[in-house]
Amino acid sequence: MDINGNEIMEENKIFEIVRVPKSIQELVKKNVVQKLGVENQFKLNDRFEGVYYMNKQLRRILSLYIIGKVFNLELLDYENILKSKSTFIKDEIKYGVVGFDFSENIIIPKLQVDIFLVVGFLDYYNRGKYLGGVKYEDCIELNEKIQASNFVVSKEILSIIKKENLNRITNV
């Protein structure tokens, strides 16, 4: 138990690989297809940035699923899955959830949160792993280093970090 009387999960369980149910992946895909107004998932290739949008939504929503599973939180809106929020507040701390493919950089979006929780994905979103968190202030500091090295950063990106920048946050 922590100082507030909350039960803390065993650290090894928190950082285990989580299998993502196909039903949640299919629900996301179905909703993206509907939102973009195409006949099926394969027609997304015909839409400008259709596949990019699909992958962005899968990464975002499946990251929420994994954080919810790891910390026993209900973060998904199953009635309207695309409206699931990438931020939540617990014990007066505002968290942001970020997902990335292990073959890519960890891109931290510009969100006003206290802590970002990061999930890495393996084999096209079928499995993911909670890797840890990073404070907003640390992202600002890391971003200044990136800008100083003449790295072009989008207006929507707060920072680009490495796995080594994450802290082992085990209690949310």
C-alpha positions as CSV (number, residue, x, y, z in Angstrom):
1,M,0.0,0.0,0.0
2,D,1.1,3.6,-0.6
3,I,0.9,6.4,1.9
4,N,-2.7,7.1,0.8
5,G,-3.8,3.5,1.5
6,N,-4.0,2.6,-2.2
7,E,-2.8,-0.8,-3.2
8,I,0.2,-0.6,-5.4
9,M,0.6,-3.2,-8.1
10,E,3.7,-5.3,-8.1
11,E,6.2,-3.4,-10.3
12,N,6.9,-6.4,-12.5
13,K,3.2,-6.7,-13.5
14,I,3.1,-3.0,-14.4
15,F,5.8,-3.3,-17.0
16,E,4.7,-6.5,-18.6
17,I,3.6,-6.8,-22.3
18,V,-0.2,-6.4,-22.7
19,R,-2.1,-8.1,-25.5
20,V,-4.6,-5.8,-27.2
21,P,-7.9,-7.5,-27.9
22,K,-8.8,-7.6,-31.6
23,S,-12.3,-6.4,-30.8
24,I,-11.0,-3.0,-29.6
25,Q,-8.7,-2.7,-32.7
26,E,-11.7,-3.5,-34.9
27,L,-13.9,-1.0,-33.1
28,V,-11.4,1.7,-33.7
29,K,-11.0,0.8,-37.4
30,K,-14.7,0.7,-37.9
31,N,-15.2,4.1,-36.4
32,V,-12.3,5.6,-38.4
33,V,-13.8,4.2,-41.6
34,Q,-17.2,5.7,-40.7
35,K,-15.7,9.0,-39.7
36,L,-13.8,9.4,-43.0
37,G,-16.8,8.2,-45.0
38,V,-15.1,5.4,-46.9
39,E,-16.6,2.0,-47.8
40,N,-14.0,-0.1,-45.9
41,Q,-10.5,0.0,-44.3
42,F,-8.8,-0.7,-47.6
43,K,-10.3,2.4,-49.2
44,L,-8.3,4.5,-46.6
45,N,-5.4,4.2,-49.0
46,D,-7.3,6.3,-51.5
47,R,-7.9,9.1,-48.9
48,F,-5.2,11.7,-48.3
49,E,-3.7,10.8,-45.0
50,G,-6.3,8.1,-44.4
51,V,-3.8,5.4,-43.2
52,Y,-1.9,8.0,-41.2
53,Y,-5.1,9.0,-39.4
54,M,-6.0,5.3,-38.8
55,N,-2.6,4.6,-37.2
56,K,-2.8,7.7,-35.1
57,Q,-6.2,6.7,-33.7
58,L,-5.1,3.1,-33.1
59,R,-1.9,4.3,-31.3
60,R,-3.9,6.8,-29.2
61,I,-6.8,4.6,-28.2
62,L,-4.9,1.4,-27.7
63,S,-2.5,3.3,-25.5
64,L,-5.4,4.3,-23.3
65,Y,-6.5,0.7,-23.2
66,I,-3.1,-0.4,-22.0
67,I,-2.8,2.3,-19.3
68,G,-6.3,1.5,-18.2
69,K,-5.4,-2.2,-18.0
70,V,-2.1,-1.6,-16.2
71,F,-3.5,0.8,-13.6
72,N,-7.1,-0.5,-13.4
73,L,-8.7,2.6,-14.8
74,E,-11.6,3.0,-17.2
75,L,-10.3,5.4,-19.9
76,L,-12.2,4.3,-23.0
77,D,-15.6,5.5,-24.2
78,Y,-16.9,2.3,-25.8
79,E,-20.0,4.1,-27.0
80,N,-17.9,6.5,-29.1
81,I,-14.4,5.2,-29.1
82,L,-12.8,8.0,-31.1
83,K,-14.0,10.5,-28.4
84,S,-11.9,8.8,-25.7
85,K,-9.8,11.5,-24.1
86,S,-6.0,11.2,-24.1
87,T,-5.8,12.9,-20.7
88,F,-7.3,12.1,-17.3
89,I,-7.1,13.4,-13.7
90,K,-6.4,11.2,-10.7
91,D,-5.6,12.5,-7.3
92,E,-5.3,16.1,-8.6
93,I,-2.6,15.1,-11.1
94,K,-3.4,15.5,-14.8
95,Y,-2.0,12.7,-16.9
96,G,-1.5,12.5,-20.7
97,V,-1.2,9.1,-22.5
98,V,1.2,8.8,-25.4
99,G,1.8,5.8,-27.6
100,F,4.6,5.1,-30.1
101,D,5.9,2.2,-32.3
102,F,9.2,0.9,-31.0
103,S,10.7,1.6,-34.3
104,E,10.0,5.3,-34.0
105,N,10.9,8.3,-31.8
106,I,8.7,9.0,-28.7
107,I,6.9,12.2,-29.7
108,I,5.3,14.1,-26.8
109,P,2.4,16.3,-28.0
110,K,1.6,19.8,-26.7
111,L,-0.9,18.9,-24.0
112,Q,-1.2,20.8,-20.7
113,V,-0.6,17.9,-18.3
114,D,1.5,17.2,-15.3
115,I,2.9,13.8,-16.4
116,F,2.9,11.9,-19.7
117,L,2.5,8.1,-19.5
118,V,4.2,6.3,-22.4
119,V,3.2,3.1,-24.1
120,G,5.3,1.3,-26.7
121,F,3.8,-1.0,-29.4
122,L,5.0,-4.2,-30.9
123,D,3.8,-6.0,-34.1
124,Y,1.3,-3.5,-35.4
125,Y,-0.6,-2.7,-32.2
126,N,-1.3,-6.3,-31.2
127,R,0.9,-6.0,-28.1
128,G,2.0,-3.0,-26.1
129,K,4.0,-2.2,-23.0
130,Y,3.8,0.6,-20.5
131,L,7.3,2.0,-20.3
132,G,7.1,4.8,-17.7
133,G,6.4,8.5,-17.5
134,V,7.9,11.9,-17.9
135,K,7.0,15.2,-16.3
136,Y,5.9,18.1,-18.5
137,E,8.7,20.2,-17.2
138,D,11.3,17.6,-18.2
139,C,9.8,17.6,-21.7
140,I,10.2,21.4,-21.9
141,E,13.9,21.0,-20.9
142,L,14.5,18.3,-23.4
143,N,12.7,20.3,-26.1
144,E,15.1,23.2,-25.5
145,K,18.0,20.8,-26.2
146,I,16.4,19.7,-29.5
147,Q,15.8,23.3,-30.7
148,A,19.4,24.2,-29.8
149,S,20.6,21.4,-32.1
150,N,18.6,22.9,-35.1
151,F,16.0,20.1,-35.1
152,V,12.8,21.1,-36.9
153,V,9.9,20.6,-34.5
154,S,6.2,20.9,-35.4
155,K,4.0,23.3,-33.5
156,E,2.0,20.3,-32.2
157,I,5.0,18.7,-30.7
158,L,6.2,19.6,-27.2
159,S,9.2,17.3,-27.3
160,I,10.9,14.3,-28.8
161,I,12.4,12.0,-26.1
162,K,14.2,8.8,-25.8
163,K,13.3,5.8,-23.6
164,E,16.1,6.7,-21.3
165,N,14.2,9.9,-20.4
166,L,11.3,8.0,-18.9
167,N,10.9,7.4,-15.1
168,R,9.4,4.2,-13.7
169,I,6.1,5.6,-12.4
170,T,4.3,2.7,-10.8
171,N,1.4,4.3,-9.0
172,V,-1.2,6.3,-10.9
